[in-house]
Amino acid sequence: MFEENCNIQYSDTIKVLRWGKIVCDSTINVAQADKTIRLDSIDVTIPKGTANANIKLTVVKSEQNYSCPDSLKFMSPVYDVNLSSGTTFDNPIIIKFGSTTFRVGLDETNI
């Protein structure tokens, strides 16, 4: 198929809603040592050797409203964590949720 045979069709204007707030957009280097990024209620640890060059870490905190059954409780906000080096790693990426703000009023025996 050649370009002159293509009939370009444009869609209507669409509105893209913001998914969340970027809480981290950093370039890091883990070639020689582990790196931990501490944010408001989440810690992300990337192990040494995950990449041999600088990589970009982006963490987005969702601003969407989610619902769940009454039998479930949210323990923290929803985050999207992305590394520019890919999605498969020899050593695991460690993500910890550390804020006690979200634990207030929860019966921890049912967690």
Phi, psi and omega in degrees: 000132180257154184303324182291346179268358183271133173258108182286131177239128181259144178273171172293163176294134179243155178252124179262119180280143178293130182283322183185190182256129177287119180255348176206130175214081190235150171261127183229161178233121180241023181294326185248341184205155174299153178226127176245128176254121180257124180241192186305311180220024180213139173243134178240120178248124178250121184289153176307137176087001177301326176212152180267000180221181177299140175232159180256128175251126177235130177234125179243128177266120185296140174251010180281153174266124180248152175236154178212164178300154181302335182284351180247152178229142174283132180263342180196171171296169178266131181237150172244116183250125181229139173242138181288350183274000177123195184234359179239129185227148176291321177249142185290145170280134183255125178239123180239137174259117191244353184283133176276352180305324185273356181263349183300129176084001180268142174275101187291349177287342180258011182274000000 
